[in-house]
Amino acid sequence: MVALFCNQKLEEYHVLLYRHRPVLLAFCVLNLGFAVLTTVENVLVIHALRSSSTLPGNLKKMFLSLAFSDFAVGLLGQSMLGIITATMLKTTANGNYDLDFLCPTLITVCYSVIYFLTCVSFFSIIAIAVDRLLVIFLHLRYHELVTSKRVIFTFASLWMACGVATFIFTQLPNHQIIFVAVIEICGLLVATAAYIYIYRVIRSLTTVHPQREHQLHNHVQNRSRERKSASSAFLVYIVFLACFLPNFCCIMLMTSNRSKVSFILANHISGFLVLLNSSLNPLIYCWRYQEIRQIVKNSLKKLLFIR
């Protein structure tokens, strides 16, 4: 099964090497470049999260899970993919298209690592969305029901479940597209429902009855803050959707015709967007918090020897 999975991936790369070699070269450069950027970004964010004293404990644990998975995406996933792509380009530069040495081990390990880590990142984002929904929905009962131990157990289970999902994925090469499509659509629907509810609740807080407005001397400031929160929640959802929805659409195209060159190319482009999400998450989730932002700035100043 693993050999079949690897051979299918290798066939896709053969098609791209013949028909879209410049695109593969661009992928190689982008993956290697963003591997460094993603790794550095998430190292800084992990340090900032560990040093933070104001961020709620549960949210800090969730952000750390997301940051660790995104850090590994850059350090392992994107770097391995960039190196393998560079190896393919160098090997085939002189007309030698014999790439069998990459199977069954190298390509299988590379894609297993990528699927596992992006799965963890994907579901960490969804878990954070659900957590923010529970904060609004449960209100005062949130800390009673969402305890630190339950958060740790949930995210440990999430990492293990993604490991199992990755194993199943590599063992079902003929059904892997459907398998990924089901996981992605379920996750996208949950995230969509959560963020729509969050956005509507935050927007509703900006509406104040005219008869009570004279009693709220700080109404203007509060309204501005709530609108900013609503815009922030909407931005988080839009970035999440922009990175993962194209991949789902391309997967659905691949189910209709897996050998069509344009579909293969589109699938690889959408795959890069999924990896790109790991470099955007530190900005989207952590840069909005003043303390995290200040710790990262101080760390950068120390690294660059700036007073």
ChimeraX attribute file (.defattr): number of C-alpha atoms within 10 A of each C-alpha:
attribute: neighborCount
match mode: 1-to-1
recipient: residues
	/A:1	12
	/A:2	19
	/A:3	15
	/A:4	17
	/A:5	21
	/A:6	22
	/A:7	19
	/A:8	15
	/A:9	15
	/A:10	19
	/A:11	13
	/A:12	17
	/A:13	21
	/A:14	18
	/A:15	16
	/A:16	19
	/A:17	20
	/A:18	10
	/A:19	14
	/A:20	15
	/A:21	17
	/A:22	12
	/A:23	15
	/A:24	22
	/A:25	17
	/A:26	11
	/A:27	19
	/A:28	21
	/A:29	16
	/A:30	15
	/A:31	25
	/A:32	20
	/A:33	15
	/A:34	20
	/A:35	28
	/A:36	16
	/A:37	17
	/A:38	27
	/A:39	24
	/A:40	16
	/A:41	22
	/A:42	27
	/A:43	19
	/A:44	20
	/A:45	27
	/A:46	24
	/A:47	15
	/A:48	22
	/A:49	23
	/A:50	13
	/A:51	13
	/A:52	15
	/A:53	12
	/A:54	12
	/A:55	15
	/A:56	9
	/A:57	14
	/A:58	19
	/A:59	16
	/A:60	18
	/A:61	18
	/A:62	19
	/A:63	22
	/A:64	20
	/A:65	22
	/A:66	28
	/A:67	29
	/A:68	18
	/A:69	23
	/A:70	31
	/A:71	29
	/A:72	23
	/A:73	29
	/A:74	29
	/A:75	19
	/A:76	18
	/A:77	25
	/A:78	29
	/A:79	22
	/A:80	23
	/A:81	22
	/A:82	24
	/A:83	15
	/A:84	17
	/A:85	21
	/A:86	18
	/A:87	15
	/A:88	22
	/A:89	19
	/A:90	12
	/A:91	14
	/A:92	17
	/A:93	12
	/A:94	8
	/A:95	8
	/A:96	11
	/A:97	14
	/A:98	11
	/A:99	15
	/A:100	10
	/A:101	9
	/A:102	16
	/A:103	18
	/A:104	17
	/A:105	12
	/A:106	15
	/A:107	22
	/A:108	20
	/A:109	17
	/A:110	17
	/A:111	20
	/A:112	18
	/A:113	21
	/A:114	22
	/A:115	22
	/A:116	24
	/A:117	27
	/A:118	23
	/A:119	23
	/A:120	25
	/A:121	29
	/A:122	24
	/A:123	21
	/A:124	22
	/A:125	23
	/A:126	21
	/A:127	22
	/A:128	19
	/A:129	21
	/A:130	17
	/A:131	19
	/A:132	16
	/A:133	20
	/A:134	17
	/A:135	15
	/A:136	14
	/A:137	14
	/A:138	13
	/A:139	10
	/A:140	10
	/A:141	11
	/A:142	14
	/A:143	12
	/A:144	8
	/A:145	11
	/A:146	15
	/A:147	13
	/A:148	14
	/A:149	9
	/A:150	12
	/A:151	18
	/A:152	15
	/A:153	11
	/A:154	14
	/A:155	19
	/A:156	12
	/A:157	12
	/A:158	19
	/A:159	20
	/A:160	14
	/A:161	15
	/A:162	20
	/A:163	19
	/A:164	12
	/A:165	18
	/A:166	20
	/A:167	15
	/A:168	14
	/A:169	22
	/A:170	22
	/A:171	16
	/A:172	16
	/A:173	19
	/A:174	14
	/A:175	13
	/A:176	17
	/A:177	19
	/A:178	16
	/A:179	15
	/A:180	19
	/A:181	18
	/A:182	13
	/A:183	15
	/A:184	20
	/A:185	15
	/A:186	11
	/A:187	17
	/A:188	21
	/A:189	11
	/A:190	15
	/A:191	22
	/A:192	18
	/A:193	13
	/A:194	21
	/A:195	22
	/A:196	14
	/A:197	15
	/A:198	24
	/A:199	19
	/A:200	11
	/A:201	16
	/A:202	19
	/A:203	17
	/A:204	13
	/A:205	13
	/A:206	17
	/A:207	11
	/A:208	12
	/A:209	8
	/A:210	8
	/A:211	7
	/A:212	9
	/A:213	13
	/A:214	10
	/A:215	9
	/A:216	10
	/A:217	9
	/A:218	10
	/A:219	15
	/A:220	11
	/A:221	9
	/A:222	14
	/A:223	16
	/A:224	12
	/A:225	14
	/A:226	18
	/A:227	17
	/A:228	14
	/A:229	16
	/A:230	21
	/A:231	15
	/A:232	16
	/A:233	20
	/A:234	16
	/A:235	13
	/A:236	18
	/A:237	21
	/A:238	13
	/A:239	15
	/A:240	22
	/A:241	15
	/A:242	14
	/A:243	20
	/A:244	21
	/A:245	18
	/A:246	18
	/A:247	24
	/A:248	22
	/A:249	15
	/A:250	21
	/A:251	24
	/A:252	18
	/A:253	18
	/A:254	19
	/A:255	15
	/A:256	10
	/A:257	11
	/A:258	16
	/A:259	13
	/A:260	13
	/A:261	15
	/A:262	14
	/A:263	19
	/A:264	21
	/A:265	20
	/A:266	18
	/A:267	21
	/A:268	19
	/A:269	17
	/A:270	22
	/A:271	18
	/A:272	17
	/A:273	17
	/A:274	21
	/A:275	25
	/A:276	21
	/A:277	22
	/A:278	30
	/A:279	24
	/A:280	18
	/A:281	23
	/A:282	23
	/A:283	16
	/A:284	18
	/A:285	18
	/A:286	21
	/A:287	15
	/A:288	12
	/A:289	13
	/A:290	11
	/A:291	18
	/A:292	24
	/A:293	17
	/A:294	13
	/A:295	18
	/A:296	22
	/A:297	14
	/A:298	15
	/A:299	17
	/A:300	13
	/A:301	12
	/A:302	11
	/A:303	9
	/A:304	9
	/A:305	8
	/A:306	9
	/A:307	6
